[in-house]
């Protein structure tokens, strides 16, 4: 592990210097180096998030952590609603065309759609925050800036990845996800935890603005020739993305419904306890997404488009080996290190709930396995099948959470998470064997 991290750190600066400044990478630069640089930046991102959530737990109460976590949940769900998964259409179009003007049309239309969606959503965001009784704990203006910044960062980051610029994409995620956190921690500690949620939101918003500016600069060639927004483009894009939009929206609902249900039934204190352990347990899937999936996905899409079965099988094997290896190493490290971290934080509330942490790690292992099968189905345009799988499983998980949280509290959340993650993996694995292999 030490050798891998050192290798990533040594090459990250070199690769970032090329991709961040917009220069082309040398021809001899291999996929292995790009992956190493992405892993290096993901390591910095995860380290920043580790320190941030630990500092938030140390300097504030579990209830404050809970309010922040509900804010993250609401923002994330709205991100996917407003994005409408239009990127699934544009990503395929960008892969199929190398013409700058054609790519500019897709990227500019998408950007204008995002602005319209954000403006239209503001009243609904306020209603949701009011419904979950956290509107009085935060600045609505700061939350609006966070939502707008996150919306553009998410889509710009995806474009950088699909345009085979994973290092630049991961650099954007580093700025967006952790660049602002040291400032937020310093301000929270200086204020002794007073007004912590609003401090976090404003710092978060500034980080998103900086990351958005970087991303737009890096995609500047696609904004040289301006184009008018096309309703025909939107209807075509949404028609293509509609099934995957429902799939992802259901997936995000599944990911964050437990926090919202805990908030309604148990309150912010329990949400904070749950979110603390979830933040660390979700490290492995996040690391795999940036260091494995984002690197190999363009190759998988191209292999599916070209009906190149040999390359598709090779990419899936590489994806599986790397994802499982990374997940196992990170999960083991987290399991061993968590008791030491809790001693440093020094709050008994978290230590008393340590028993749920290993099970969250197990659930995330199944989640990574499920995502590998999911990407196979996506690459081969099995959106309808993915939609029906989500429609069958996600409501089942939400219903189980409503029932079990009331009776077993946070233990019920963990049981539902492990069960639904395993079920998704099994169902999607059989779907890949029956559908995707039959296409090759």
C-alpha positions as CSV (number, residue, x, y, z in Angstrom):
1,X,0.0,0.0,0.0
2,X,2.9,2.4,0.9
3,X,4.5,1.7,-2.5
4,X,1.3,2.4,-4.4
5,X,0.6,5.6,-2.6
6,X,4.2,6.8,-3.1
7,X,4.1,5.9,-6.8
8,X,0.8,7.9,-7.2
9,X,2.3,10.9,-5.3
10,X,5.5,11.0,-7.5
11,X,3.6,11.0,-10.7
12,X,0.5,13.1,-9.8
13,X,2.3,16.4,-10.0
14,X,3.7,15.7,-13.5
15,X,0.4,14.6,-14.9
16,X,-1.6,17.4,-13.2
17,X,0.9,19.9,-14.7
18,X,0.0,18.7,-18.2
19,X,-3.8,18.2,-17.8
20,X,-4.4,21.2,-15.5
21,X,-2.6,23.6,-17.9
22,X,-4.4,22.1,-20.8
23,X,-1.3,20.6,-22.5
24,X,-1.4,17.2,-24.1
25,X,0.2,14.4,-22.2
26,X,3.4,12.9,-23.8
27,X,2.6,10.0,-26.1
28,X,4.6,7.6,-23.8
29,X,2.4,8.4,-20.8
30,X,0.4,5.3,-20.1
31,X,-3.0,4.5,-18.6
32,X,-1.1,3.2,-15.6
33,X,0.4,6.6,-14.9
34,X,-3.0,8.4,-15.3
35,X,-4.5,5.9,-12.9
36,X,-1.7,6.5,-10.4
37,X,-2.2,10.2,-10.5
38,X,-5.9,9.8,-10.0
39,X,-5.3,7.5,-7.0
40,X,-2.9,10.1,-5.6
41,X,-5.4,12.9,-5.7
42,X,-8.2,10.6,-4.5
43,X,-5.9,9.9,-1.5
44,X,-5.6,13.6,-0.8
45,X,-9.4,14.0,-1.2
46,X,-10.1,11.1,1.2
47,X,-7.6,12.4,3.7
48,X,-9.3,15.8,3.6
49,X,-12.7,14.3,4.2
50,X,-11.4,12.1,7.0
51,X,-10.0,15.0,8.8
52,X,-13.0,17.1,8.2
53,X,-15.7,14.7,9.5
54,X,-13.4,13.8,12.4
55,X,-13.0,17.5,13.2
56,X,-16.7,18.2,12.9
57,X,-17.4,15.3,15.3
58,X,-14.8,16.6,17.7
59,X,-15.7,20.3,17.7
60,X,-19.5,20.0,17.4
61,X,-22.3,17.8,18.6
62,X,-23.8,14.7,16.8
63,X,-26.9,16.9,16.2
64,X,-24.8,19.4,14.2
65,X,-23.2,16.6,12.2
66,X,-26.7,15.4,11.6
67,X,-27.9,18.7,10.2
68,X,-24.9,18.9,7.9
69,X,-25.6,15.3,6.8
70,X,-29.2,16.1,6.0
71,X,-28.0,19.1,4.0
72,X,-25.7,16.8,2.0
73,X,-28.5,14.3,1.4
74,X,-31.0,17.0,0.2
75,X,-28.3,18.6,-2.0
76,X,-27.3,15.3,-3.6
77,X,-30.8,14.2,-4.4
78,X,-31.6,17.6,-6.0
79,X,-28.3,17.4,-8.0
80,X,-29.6,14.2,-9.7
81,X,-33.1,15.6,-10.2
82,X,-31.8,18.8,-11.8
83,X,-29.1,17.0,-13.8
84,X,-31.8,14.6,-15.2
85,X,-28.9,12.3,-16.1
86,X,-28.6,14.2,-19.4
87,X,-24.9,13.4,-19.3
88,X,-25.7,9.8,-20.2
89,X,-26.9,11.0,-23.6
90,X,-24.1,13.6,-24.1
91,X,-21.4,11.2,-23.0
92,X,-22.3,8.7,-25.7
93,X,-22.5,11.5,-28.2
94,X,-19.1,12.8,-27.3
95,X,-17.6,9.4,-27.5
96,X,-19.1,8.9,-31.0
97,X,-17.9,12.3,-32.3
98,X,-14.5,14.1,-32.2
99,X,-15.8,17.2,-33.9
100,X,-15.4,20.3,-31.7
101,X,-18.5,22.0,-32.9
102,X,-20.7,19.0,-32.4
103,X,-19.3,18.6,-28.9
104,X,-19.8,22.3,-28.2
105,X,-23.5,22.0,-29.0
106,X,-24.0,19.3,-26.5
107,X,-22.0,20.9,-23.7
108,X,-23.5,24.3,-24.1
109,X,-27.1,23.1,-24.3
110,X,-26.5,21.0,-21.2
111,X,-25.1,24.0,-19.3
112,X,-28.1,26.2,-20.2
113,X,-30.4,23.4,-19.1
114,X,-28.7,23.3,-15.7
115,X,-29.1,27.0,-15.1
116,X,-32.8,26.8,-16.0
117,X,-33.3,23.8,-13.7
118,X,-31.6,25.4,-10.8
119,X,-33.6,28.6,-11.0
120,X,-36.8,26.6,-11.1
121,X,-35.9,24.4,-8.2
122,X,-35.2,26.9,-5.5
123,X,-38.8,27.0,-4.0
124,X,-38.9,23.2,-3.9
125,X,-35.6,23.0,-2.1
126,X,-36.8,25.4,0.6
127,X,-40.0,23.3,1.0
128,X,-37.9,20.1,1.5
129,X,-35.6,21.7,4.0
130,X,-38.7,23.0,5.9
131,X,-40.3,19.6,5.8
132,X,-37.3,17.9,7.4
133,X,-37.2,20.7,10.0
134,X,-33.6,21.9,9.3
135,X,-34.4,25.2,7.5
136,X,-33.9,27.2,10.8
137,X,-30.4,25.6,11.2
138,X,-28.8,26.9,8.0
139,X,-28.6,29.8,5.6
140,X,-30.8,29.2,2.6
141,X,-28.7,31.5,0.5
142,X,-25.5,29.6,1.3
143,X,-27.3,26.3,0.5
144,X,-28.5,27.7,-2.8
145,X,-24.9,28.6,-3.8
146,X,-23.8,25.1,-2.7
147,X,-26.4,23.5,-4.9
148,X,-25.6,25.6,-7.9
149,X,-21.8,25.0,-7.6
150,X,-22.2,21.3,-7.0
151,X,-24.5,21.0,-10.0
152,X,-21.9,22.5,-12.4
153,X,-19.0,20.7,-10.7
154,X,-20.6,17.4,-11.1
155,X,-21.4,17.7,-14.8
156,X,-18.1,19.4,-15.7
157,X,-16.2,16.7,-13.9
158,X,-18.1,14.1,-15.9
159,X,-17.1,15.8,-19.1
160,X,-13.5,15.9,-18.2
161,X,-13.6,12.2,-17.5
162,X,-15.5,11.2,-20.7
163,X,-13.0,13.4,-22.7
164,X,-10.2,11.2,-21.4
165,X,-8.9,13.8,-18.9
166,X,-9.2,11.8,-15.7
167,X,-6.4,13.6,-13.9
168,X,-8.0,17.0,-14.6
169,X,-11.4,15.6,-13.5
170,X,-10.0,14.3,-10.3
171,X,-8.2,17.5,-9.6
172,X,-11.6,19.3,-9.9
173,X,-13.1,16.8,-7.5
174,X,-10.2,17.5,-5.1
175,X,-10.9,21.2,-5.1
176,X,-14.6,20.7,-4.9
177,X,-14.6,18.0,-2.2
178,X,-11.7,18.9,0.1
179,X,-10.0,22.2,-1.0
180,X,-12.3,24.3,1.3
181,X,-12.3,21.9,4.3
182,X,-9.1,23.2,6.1
183,X,-10.5,26.7,6.1
184,X,-13.9,25.4,7.4
185,X,-12.2,23.4,10.2
186,X,-10.1,26.4,11.3
187,X,-13.1,28.7,11.4
188,X,-15.2,26.1,13.3
189,X,-12.5,25.6,15.9
190,X,-12.0,29.3,16.3
191,X,-15.7,29.8,16.8
192,X,-15.9,26.9,19.3
193,X,-18.5,25.2,17.1
194,X,-20.9,28.1,17.1
195,X,-22.6,28.5,13.7
196,X,-20.7,25.5,12.3
197,X,-23.3,24.5,9.7
198,X,-23.3,27.9,8.0
199,X,-19.5,28.1,8.2
200,X,-19.4,24.7,6.4
201,X,-21.9,25.8,3.8
202,X,-20.2,29.0,2.8
203,X,-16.8,27.4,2.6
204,X,-18.3,24.6,0.6
205,X,-19.9,27.1,-1.8
206,X,-16.6,28.9,-2.3
207,X,-14.8,25.6,-3.0
208,X,-17.5,24.7,-5.6
209,X,-17.1,28.1,-7.3
210,X,-13.4,27.7,-7.6
211,X,-13.7,24.2,-9.0
212,X,-16.3,25.3,-11.5
213,X,-14.1,28.1,-12.7
214,X,-11.2,25.6,-13.2
215,X,-13.5,23.2,-15.0
216,X,-15.0,25.8,-17.4
217,X,-11.5,27.1,-18.2
218,X,-10.4,23.6,-19.0
219,X,-13.4,23.2,-21.3
220,X,-13.0,26.6,-22.8
221,X,-12.5,25.4,-26.4
222,X,-16.2,24.2,-26.3
223,X,-17.4,27.7,-25.5
224,X,-15.7,29.7,-28.3
225,X,-18.6,29.5,-30.7
226,X,-21.8,30.2,-28.9
227,X,-25.0,28.3,-29.8
228,X,-28.7,28.9,-28.9
229,X,-30.5,26.5,-26.7
230,X,-32.4,23.9,-28.6
231,X,-35.6,22.4,-27.3
232,X,-35.3,19.6,-29.8
233,X,-31.9,18.8,-28.3
234,X,-33.4,18.7,-24.8
235,X,-36.3,16.4,-25.8
236,X,-33.9,14.1,-27.6
237,X,-31.5,14.0,-24.7
238,X,-34.2,13.5,-22.1
239,X,-35.8,10.8,-24.1
240,X,-32.5,9.0,-24.3
241,X,-31.7,9.5,-20.6
242,X,-35.2,9.1,-19.1
243,X,-34.8,5.5,-18.0
244,X,-31.4,6.0,-16.6
245,X,-32.6,9.2,-14.8
246,X,-35.2,7.1,-13.0
247,X,-32.6,4.5,-12.2
248,X,-30.1,7.0,-10.7
249,X,-32.8,9.0,-8.9
250,X,-34.0,5.8,-7.2
251,X,-30.4,4.8,-6.4
252,X,-29.8,8.2,-4.7
253,X,-33.1,7.9,-2.9
254,X,-31.9,4.5,-1.7
255,X,-28.5,5.9,-0.6
256,X,-30.0,8.8,1.5
257,X,-33.5,7.7,2.4
258,X,-32.1,6.1,5.6
259,X,-30.9,9.5,6.9
260,X,-34.2,11.2,6.0
261,X,-36.2,8.5,7.7
262,X,-33.9,8.5,10.8
263,X,-34.4,12.3,10.9
264,X,-38.2,11.9,10.9
265,X,-38.3,9.1,13.4
266,X,-35.3,9.6,15.7
267,X,-33.9,13.2,15.1
268,X,-30.7,14.9,14.2
269,X,-28.6,13.3,17.0
270,X,-29.1,9.8,15.5
271,X,-28.6,11.1,12.0
272,X,-25.2,12.4,13.1
273,X,-24.2,9.1,14.6
274,X,-25.2,7.2,11.4
275,X,-23.7,9.7,9.0
276,X,-20.3,9.7,10.8
277,X,-19.8,6.0,10.3
278,X,-21.3,6.1,6.8
279,X,-18.9,8.8,5.8
280,X,-15.9,6.6,6.6
281,X,-17.5,3.4,5.3
282,X,-18.2,5.0,1.9
283,X,-14.5,5.7,1.3
284,X,-13.9,2.5,-0.6
285,X,-16.7,3.1,-3.2
286,X,-15.6,6.7,-3.7
287,X,-12.0,5.7,-4.2
288,X,-12.9,2.9,-6.6
289,X,-15.1,5.3,-8.6
290,X,-12.3,7.8,-9.1
291,X,-9.3,5.5,-9.3
292,X,-10.8,2.6,-11.2
293,X,-14.2,3.2,-12.8
294,X,-13.5,6.7,-14.2
295,X,-10.3,5.4,-15.8
296,X,-11.7,2.3,-17.4
297,X,-15.2,3.4,-18.3
298,X,-14.3,5.2,-21.6
299,X,-12.6,2.0,-22.8
300,X,-15.7,0.0,-21.8
301,X,-18.0,2.4,-23.6
302,X,-15.9,2.2,-26.7
303,X,-15.7,-1.6,-26.6
304,X,-19.5,-1.8,-26.3
305,X,-20.0,0.6,-29.2
306,X,-17.5,-1.3,-31.4
307,X,-19.0,-4.7,-30.3
308,X,-15.4,-5.6,-29.3
309,X,-16.2,-8.5,-27.0
310,X,-12.5,-9.3,-26.2
311,X,-11.7,-5.8,-25.0
312,X,-15.0,-5.6,-23.1
313,X,-14.1,-8.8,-21.2
314,X,-10.6,-7.6,-20.5
315,X,-11.8,-4.3,-19.2
316,X,-14.3,-5.9,-16.9
317,X,-11.7,-8.2,-15.5
318,X,-9.4,-5.3,-14.9
319,X,-12.2,-3.4,-13.3
320,X,-13.2,-6.3,-11.1
321,X,-9.7,-7.1,-9.8
322,X,-8.8,-3.5,-9.2
323,X,-12.1,-2.6,-7.5
324,X,-12.1,-5.6,-5.2
325,X,-8.5,-5.2,-4.3
326,X,-8.9,-1.5,-3.4
327,X,-12.1,-2.1,-1.5
328,X,-10.5,-4.9,0.6
329,X,-7.4,-2.9,1.5
330,X,-9.3,0.3,2.4
331,X,-12.0,-1.6,4.4
332,X,-9.4,-3.5,6.4
333,X,-7.5,-0.2,7.2
334,X,-10.8,1.5,8.3
335,X,-11.8,-1.4,10.5
336,X,-8.5,-1.5,12.3
337,X,-8.1,2.3,12.6
338,X,-11.7,3.3,13.7
339,X,-11.2,2.5,17.4
340,X,-8.1,4.7,17.5
341,X,-9.9,7.6,15.7
342,X,-12.8,7.4,18.2
343,X,-10.3,7.7,21.1
344,X,-8.9,10.9,19.5
345,X,-12.4,12.4,19.0
346,X,-13.3,11.6,22.6
347,X,-17.1,11.4,22.3
348,X,-18.8,8.4,23.9
349,X,-21.8,8.7,21.6
350,X,-19.9,7.5,18.6
351,X,-17.9,4.8,20.5
352,X,-21.2,3.3,21.7
353,X,-22.3,2.8,18.0
354,X,-19.0,1.2,16.8
355,X,-20.7,-2.2,16.3
356,X,-22.5,-1.0,13.1
357,X,-19.3,0.1,11.3
358,X,-18.0,-3.4,10.2
359,X,-21.5,-4.1,8.7
360,X,-21.4,-0.9,6.7
361,X,-18.1,-2.0,5.3
362,X,-19.6,-5.3,4.2
363,X,-22.5,-3.5,2.6
364,X,-20.2,-1.3,0.6
365,X,-18.3,-4.3,-0.6
366,X,-21.5,-5.6,-2.1
367,X,-22.3,-2.1,-3.4
368,X,-19.0,-2.0,-5.4
369,X,-19.6,-5.5,-6.8
370,X,-23.1,-4.3,-7.9
371,X,-21.7,-1.2,-9.5
372,X,-19.4,-3.3,-11.7
373,X,-22.4,-5.2,-13.1
374,X,-24.3,-1.9,-13.3
375,X,-21.7,-0.3,-15.6
376,X,-21.7,-3.3,-17.9
377,X,-25.5,-2.9,-18.3
378,X,-25.1,0.8,-18.9
379,X,-22.4,0.4,-21.5
380,X,-24.6,-1.9,-23.5
381,X,-27.6,0.4,-23.3
382,X,-29.7,-1.8,-21.0
383,X,-31.3,1.3,-19.4
384,X,-34.8,-0.3,-19.4
385,X,-33.6,-3.3,-17.5
386,X,-31.7,-1.1,-15.0
387,X,-34.9,0.9,-14.5
388,X,-37.0,-2.2,-13.7
389,X,-34.4,-3.5,-11.3
390,X,-34.4,-0.2,-9.4
391,X,-38.1,0.0,-9.4
392,X,-38.3,-3.5,-7.8
393,X,-35.5,-3.1,-5.2
394,X,-35.5,0.6,-4.0
395,X,-39.1,0.9,-2.7
396,X,-38.5,-2.4,-0.9
397,X,-35.5,-0.9,0.8
398,X,-37.3,2.3,1.8
399,X,-40.2,0.3,3.2
400,X,-37.9,-1.9,5.2
401,X,-36.2,1.1,6.6
402,X,-39.4,2.7,7.7
403,X,-40.4,-0.5,9.5
404,X,-37.0,-1.6,11.0
405,X,-35.7,1.9,12.0
406,X,-38.7,2.3,14.3
407,X,-38.0,-1.0,16.0
408,X,-34.2,-1.5,15.8
409,X,-33.0,2.1,15.3
410,X,-29.6,2.3,13.6
411,X,-29.1,-1.5,13.5
412,X,-32.2,-1.6,11.3
413,X,-30.6,0.9,8.9
414,X,-27.4,-1.3,8.6
415,X,-29.4,-4.5,8.0
416,X,-31.4,-3.0,5.2
417,X,-28.3,-1.5,3.6
418,X,-26.4,-4.9,3.5
419,X,-29.5,-6.8,2.3
420,X,-30.4,-4.4,-0.5
421,X,-26.7,-4.1,-1.7
422,X,-26.4,-7.9,-1.8
423,X,-29.7,-8.2,-3.6
424,X,-28.8,-5.7,-6.2
425,X,-25.5,-7.4,-6.9
426,X,-27.1,-10.8,-7.4
427,X,-29.9,-9.5,-9.7
428,X,-27.5,-7.4,-11.8
429,X,-25.0,-10.2,-12.1
430,X,-27.6,-12.6,-13.5
431,X,-28.8,-9.7,-15.8
432,X,-25.3,-9.3,-17.2
433,X,-25.0,-13.1,-17.8
434,X,-28.3,-13.3,-19.6
435,X,-28.5,-10.0,-21.5
436,X,-25.0,-8.6,-22.1
437,X,-23.3,-11.8,-22.8
438,X,-26.1,-12.6,-25.3
439,X,-25.3,-9.4,-27.2
440,X,-21.7,-10.2,-27.8
